[in-house]
C-alpha cells in the first residue's frame, strides 16, 4: 500500500484522455468546421441614401469659366462592416466533438447561427450589408460634350430646370459608379479569404468562414444594390442660383431702322446687309 505523505494522495494508474484541441465560435454567422466542405456566399451592398457633401462648391466649379478641368475623382465616407451581418437572425448555442488529423477537437458554439460541423457539408449564404447614409465629395471633375451642353444652357437661362437636372444627374451617375466600385473593393478585402487552416482557437464576430480543411472550397460573390437613392436636389438648386448671378451672354438681335439708316446691335457686328436700291449685277 502506497503511503500518503505530505498530504498527497495516491493517483490512479489510468490516464485521463480528452479532446486534443478546442474551438470556440462566438457571435458568428455561417461557419463551417471540418473537411471537404463547400460554401457559397453572396454579399449584397445596400446604400440607403447618398448626397454630395458640398453641392454649392461643386455647382460653382461647374459654372466657372476658369475651372481647372481634369477628370472625375470622388471620395466618400462610407464604411461597410461585417459585424452587423454577424449579429442578425436566430442565435443558438451548442457543443460537439469532431475528429481532425491531430485528434479529437471540442467545438463550442455560443450565440451563433448557421454553424455546420462535420465533413462534406454544403452551405449557401446570402448577406445584406447596409451602409449608412453617405456623403460624396467631388475632388475633381472633367468636362464632357454633354456637360458642356447643359452648362451653356444654364448660362443662357438660369431658369432652365431641365438643364440643371440633367447636369446634376450626369455628375450623380459618375459619382455613383465610383462609389459602388470602391464599396465593392472594400467588401472584397473583408471576405477575400474565408478559409482558416488552424484547428483551435477563439473565433468571434466572424461571417462566412471555413475552419479546418483540407479540401474545403468557398465561392464569394459581391453585388451592389443599384436602386440606392442619390439625392441631387441640392446640387440642382445651387446650379440655378449660381447661374442666375452670372453675367448674361450677349445675344444677336434684329436690326433696327433709325433715321433711314441701318443700326445693328452689338451682337450683329460683322453682319453685312445690302442697302435698298443696291443689288448684285
Secondary structure per residue as TSV (DSSP state, phi and psi in degrees):
chain	resnum	aa	ss	phi	psi
A	1	X	-	360.0	129.8
A	2	X	-	-77.2	141.8
A	3	X	-	-84.8	153.8
A	4	X	-	-109.0	91.8
A	5	X	-	-101.1	144.7
A	6	X	T	65.0	24.2
A	7	X	T	83.4	-2.9
A	8	X	-	-79.1	147.9
A	9	X	-	-111.6	155.2
A	10	X	-	-68.1	142.5
A	11	X	-	-105.1	153.9
A	12	X	-	-75.9	140.1
A	13	X	S	-69.8	-12.3
A	14	X	S	-82.1	132.9
A	15	X	-	-77.4	148.8
A	16	X	-	-102.0	121.2
A	17	X	-	-107.4	149.5
A	18	X	-	-151.7	-177.7
A	19	X	-	-58.9	140.3
A	20	X	S	-71.9	-29.8
A	21	X	E	-142.8	163.2
A	22	X	E	-132.6	133.5
A	23	X	E	-117.5	126.0
A	24	X	E	-110.1	120.5
A	25	X	E	-113.4	116.3
A	26	X	E	-134.1	131.0
A	27	X	S	52.8	46.8
A	28	X	-	-115.3	169.6
A	29	X	E	-144.0	137.9
A	30	X	E	56.7	69.8
A	31	X	E	-119.0	147.1
A	32	X	E	-126.9	137.1
A	33	X	E	-128.5	121.3
A	34	X	E	146.1	-156.8
A	35	X	S	-125.5	153.0
A	36	X	S	57.0	37.6
A	37	X	-	-94.5	154.0
A	38	X	E	-121.0	134.4
A	39	X	E	-137.1	132.1
A	40	X	E	-125.4	123.1
A	41	X	E	-128.5	133.5
A	42	X	E	-116.6	125.7
A	43	X	E	-109.5	118.6
A	44	X	E	-105.3	124.4
A	45	X	E	-97.5	124.2
A	46	X	E	-117.1	127.7
A	47	X	E	-114.3	105.8
A	48	X	-	-57.3	-48.4
A	49	X	E	-158.7	140.5
A	50	X	E	-133.0	153.9
A	51	X	E	-154.9	158.8
A	52	X	E	-72.8	135.0
A	53	X	T	-66.6	-44.1
A	54	X	T	-128.6	83.4
A	55	X	H	-69.6	-30.9
A	56	X	H	-66.7	-45.8
A	57	X	H	-63.1	-37.4
A	58	X	H	-66.6	-40.8
A	59	X	H	-63.9	-40.8
A	60	X	H	-63.1	-38.9
A	61	X	H	-64.6	-43.8
A	62	X	H	-65.8	-35.8
A	63	X	H	-94.7	-5.0
A	64	X	-	-77.6	139.4
A	65	X	T	-80.5	-8.9
A	66	X	T	-111.1	19.5
A	67	X	-	-67.1	135.3
A	68	X	-	-81.0	82.2
A	69	X	-	-62.2	134.9
A	70	X	-	-132.8	-98.4
A	71	X	-	-151.5	161.9
A	72	X	-	-69.9	122.3
A	73	X	E	-140.0	123.7
A	74	X	E	-125.8	147.2
A	75	X	E	-123.7	162.5
A	76	X	E	-154.1	171.5
A	77	X	-	-114.2	17.6
A	78	X	-	-74.7	134.9
A	79	X	-	-136.5	100.5
A	80	X	-	-73.6	143.6
A	81	X	-	-131.3	151.6
A	82	X	S	-97.3	-10.5
A	83	X	H	-64.7	-34.6
A	84	X	H	-68.8	-34.3
A	85	X	H	-64.8	-41.5
A	86	X	H	-67.9	-23.0
A	87	X	T	-92.2	1.6
A	88	X	-	-97.4	155.3
A	89	X	S	92.5	177.8
A	90	X	-	-66.7	137.6
A	91	X	-	-116.9	148.1
A	92	X	E	-143.9	162.1
A	93	X	E	-134.6	138.8
A	94	X	E	-166.3	178.8
A	95	X	E	-142.2	155.5
A	96	X	E	-156.8	162.1
A	97	X	E	-118.0	132.2
A	98	X	E	-126.9	146.7
A	99	X	E	-90.0	126.3
A	100	X	E	-119.7	173.2
A	101	X	T	-58.2	-21.1
A	102	X	T	-105.1	8.8
A	103	X	E	124.2	-170.2
A	104	X	E	-76.9	144.2
A	105	X	E	-125.4	128.4
A	106	X	E	-86.4	126.3
A	107	X	E	-113.0	121.4
A	108	X	E	-111.1	123.0
A	109	X	E	-113.1	125.1
A	110	X	E	-126.5	129.4
A	111	X	E	47.9	48.6
A	112	X	E	-130.8	168.8
A	113	X	E	-137.3	153.7
A	114	X	E	55.0	57.1
A	115	X	E	-110.1	122.5
A	116	X	E	-107.0	131.4
A	117	X	E	-122.4	125.2
A	118	X	S	135.6	-171.7
A	119	X	S	-109.9	152.5
A	120	X	S	58.9	39.6
A	121	X	-	-92.3	159.1
A	122	X	E	-126.4	133.7
A	123	X	E	-137.5	131.5
A	124	X	E	-118.1	126.8
A	125	X	E	-127.2	149.0
A	126	X	E	-137.6	120.0
A	127	X	E	-114.8	143.6
A	128	X	E	-113.8	116.3
A	129	X	E	-99.2	112.0
A	130	X	E	-98.1	115.2
A	131	X	E	-92.5	137.6
A	132	X	-	-67.7	167.3
A	133	X	-	-51.3	138.9
A	134	X	E	-122.6	139.8
A	135	X	E	-104.7	128.9
A	136	X	E	-111.1	134.2
A	137	X	E	-115.6	131.9
A	138	X	E	-86.0	103.0
A	139	X	E	-71.9	-36.3
A	140	X	E	-158.0	154.9
A	141	X	-	-132.8	153.7
A	142	X	-	-109.9	160.8
A	143	X	-	-103.4	129.1
A	144	X	-	-120.2	167.1
A	145	X	H	-62.7	-38.2
A	146	X	H	-66.7	-43.0
A	147	X	H	-64.8	-40.3
A	148	X	H	-60.3	-35.0
A	149	X	H	-63.2	-48.7
A	150	X	H	-70.7	-34.0
A	151	X	H	-64.4	-43.7
A	152	X	H	-61.8	-40.2
A	153	X	H	-65.8	-38.2
A	154	X	H	-69.3	-37.0
A	155	X	H	-64.9	-35.1
A	156	X	H	-77.4	-35.4
A	157	X	-	-143.0	95.5
A	158	X	T	-61.0	-19.5
A	159	X	T	-85.1	5.1
A	160	X	-	-75.5	91.6
A	161	X	H	-65.6	-33.9
A	162	X	H	-63.7	-43.4
A	163	X	H	-63.1	-43.1
A	164	X	H	-63.7	-41.8
A	165	X	H	-67.6	-44.2
A	166	X	H	-65.4	-38.0
A	167	X	H	-67.1	-42.5
A	168	X	H	-64.7	-40.2
A	169	X	H	-65.2	-35.3
A	170	X	H	-64.6	-43.1
A	171	X	H	-67.2	-36.9
A	172	X	H	-62.6	-42.5
A	173	X	H	-62.3	-42.5
A	174	X	H	-65.6	-42.2
A	175	X	H	-67.9	-40.4
A	176	X	H	-62.6	-43.1
A	177	X	H	-59.4	-45.0
A	178	X	H	-70.8	-37.4
A	179	X	H	-63.7	-47.1
A	180	X	H	-64.6	-38.7
A	181	X	H	-64.3	-39.8
A	182	X	H	-70.8	-40.1
A	183	X	H	-63.0	-40.4
A	184	X	H	-60.1	-42.3
A	185	X	H	-64.6	-39.2
A	186	X	H	-64.1	-45.5
A	187	X	H	-66.6	-37.4
A	188	X	H	-61.2	-37.8
A	189	X	H	-66.1	-35.3
A	190	X	H	-69.9	-31.8
A	191	X	H	-115.7	13.0
A	192	X	S	-65.1	-31.9
A	193	X	-	-123.7	84.1
A	194	X	-	-75.0	-16.5
A	195	X	E	-81.8	136.0
A	196	X	E	-124.8	116.2
A	197	X	-	-82.4	-19.6
A	198	X	-	-79.7	154.2
A	199	X	S	-106.2	14.6
A	200	X	-	-152.0	162.6
A	201	X	E	125.4	179.8
A	202	X	E	-107.8	133.8
A	203	X	E	-127.8	115.5
A	204	X	E	-125.4	137.4
A	205	X	S	65.4	27.1
A	206	X	-	-91.1	152.0
A	207	X	E	-134.7	130.3
A	208	X	E	59.1	54.0
A	209	X	E	-121.6	155.6
A	210	X	E	-120.5	123.0
A	211	X	E	-107.2	132.2
A	212	X	E	112.1	-128.3
A	213	X	-	108.2	-179.2
A	214	X	S	-82.0	179.1
A	215	X	S	88.2	-1.3
A	216	X	-	-73.0	140.8
A	217	X	E	-132.4	136.7
A	218	X	E	-134.6	141.1
A	219	X	E	-125.3	131.0
A	220	X	E	-123.4	132.3
A	221	X	E	-125.0	143.7
A	222	X	E	-124.9	124.0
A	223	X	E	-125.7	144.7
A	224	X	E	-110.2	132.8
A	225	X	-	-76.7	104.9
A	226	X	T	-83.1	3.0
A	227	X	T	-89.2	5.6
A	228	X	-	-61.9	148.0
A	229	X	E	-86.5	135.5
A	230	X	E	-124.5	111.4
A	231	X	E	-82.3	118.5
A	232	X	-	-115.0	9.4
A	233	X	H	-63.2	-40.9
A	234	X	H	-64.2	-39.9
A	235	X	H	-65.1	-42.4
A	236	X	H	-59.6	-43.4
A	237	X	H	-64.4	-44.3
A	238	X	H	-68.6	-33.2
A	239	X	H	-60.7	-43.7
A	240	X	H	-69.7	-40.3
A	241	X	H	-64.9	-44.5
A	242	X	H	-71.2	-37.5
A	243	X	H	-62.2	-32.7
A	244	X	H	-69.0	-22.3
A	245	X	H	-89.5	-8.4
A	246	X	S	-78.5	148.4
A	247	X	-	-64.8	138.7
A	248	X	-	-73.4	139.3
A	249	X	-	-70.2	150.7
A	250	X	-	-73.6	134.3
A	251	X	-	-115.8	154.4
A	252	X	-	-77.3	137.4
A	253	X	-	-126.0	175.4
A	254	X	-	-74.2	156.7
A	255	X	-	-72.7	145.6
A	256	X	E	-111.1	139.2
A	257	X	E	-93.2	123.0
A	258	X	E	-143.3	117.6
A	259	X	T	55.8	37.1
A	260	X	T	77.2	2.6
A	261	X	E	-114.3	154.5
A	262	X	E	-81.4	129.0
A	263	X	E	-121.4	128.8
A	264	X	-	-110.8	151.4
A	265	X	-	-74.1	170.8
A	266	X	G	-61.1	-35.3
A	267	X	G	-72.4	-9.5
A	268	X	G	-103.4	11.9
A	269	X	T	-60.7	132.4
A	270	X	T	96.8	-8.6
A	271	X	-	-85.8	126.7
A	272	X	-	-104.5	140.4
A	273	X	-	-131.8	150.5
A	274	X	-	-88.5	134.6
A	275	X	-	-77.1	155.5
A	276	X	T	-60.8	140.0
A	277	X	T	88.5	-9.1
A	278	X	-	-117.1	114.9
A	279	X	-	-123.7	-178.7
A	280	X	-	-92.5	134.7
A	281	X	-	-99.8	360.0
